[in-house]
Each structure stands twice: as C-alpha cells, then as structure tokens.
C-alpha cells in the first residue's frame, strides 16, 4: 500500500473506532526499514545514509510517520480525554 493510501486508511478506521466511544487507541508508526537485510540487498549501492542503510527507505518511513503524527494530533484535539 502506498504512503498516499495508507495514512488516510488508518485515519478513517481510527476515526470510526473513536466515534464508537473508545477512550484509548494505540497507533503504531513504521520503524526505519532501511537497515533490513532484504532492503539493503535490493536497493542500489548509491542509496545509502550515514549509517550505511538505505536512505530512501528510511525517508519513506519518516514521511509516513510525520503525516500520521499530524493526523493523530488532530484526533487529540477532536477527541480529548
């Protein structure tokens, strides 16, 4: 699932759960995947960060988590304790 589809899907489902009265909801972001063996094997050698991991993969995880975090902050305002 692409980044453009994944976050709205999570937001839609999270909002449906919160609308049913759930008080606490755990939403986990993506871990940095650039150091996974398969990711490193499949990526180009010139796509590395300072740790030697796949930079584009880690940037994608970071972008996903940043967008998700912003949406979760909106939920905190809309559904206060």
N, C-alpha and C positions, 0 to 999 in steps of 0.2 A: 504494500500500500504506500502510495507516495505521501510526502510530507503535506502536500496541499489537501489531501483527503483524510489523512489520519487524525489531525487535531480537530477539525470540525466534527468528525465521527465521535471522538472522545467527548467533546463538549456537548453534543446532542444527547448522548447516552447519560452523561453525568448529570445534565440538567433534568432529564426525565426522572432519574433516581432522586435527585434533590427535591423535585416537585412533589414527590410522594411522601416527603416528610423525613427523609433520612437526615440525621444530625451530623454524622461523621462519614467522610468518604476519603479513601486513600487512592491517590492517583500517582502512579509511578512513572517517572520520565525514563528516557532511554540512557543507558550507560554509554560511555565512549566506546565505540566498536572498532576503532582504527588499529588497535593492537591485537585483535583476534587473528589467529594463525591463518584462517581462510581469507580474511580480508587482506592481510598483508601479501598472501600468495597471489591473489587475483589482481591486486592493484599495480599500477605502473611504478617502477622504481623511483621515478622523479616526483611522486606524490607522497612525500614524507614530511612529518613535522620535526620539531627539535628532538623529540624522543625516539624518532625512527618509526613511528606509527603512521598509518595512512591519514594524511591531513584532511582530505575531502570527506572521508567517513566521519571523522570526529567533528568536523564543521557542520555536517548534516545533523548529527545528534544534538549538537549545541543549539542549532537553529530551531529544531523541533522543541527542545526543552524551553527555550526562551519564549516561543509562541505559546506553548502550553502553560507556562508560568504566568504569562499575562492574562490568559483566559481564566486561570484559577483565581487570580487576584480579583477579576470581575465577579466571579462566583462568591468570593468572600464578602464583597460589598452587597451583592444581591441577596445572599443567604447568610446574614450574620448569626452568631450563636444565640 
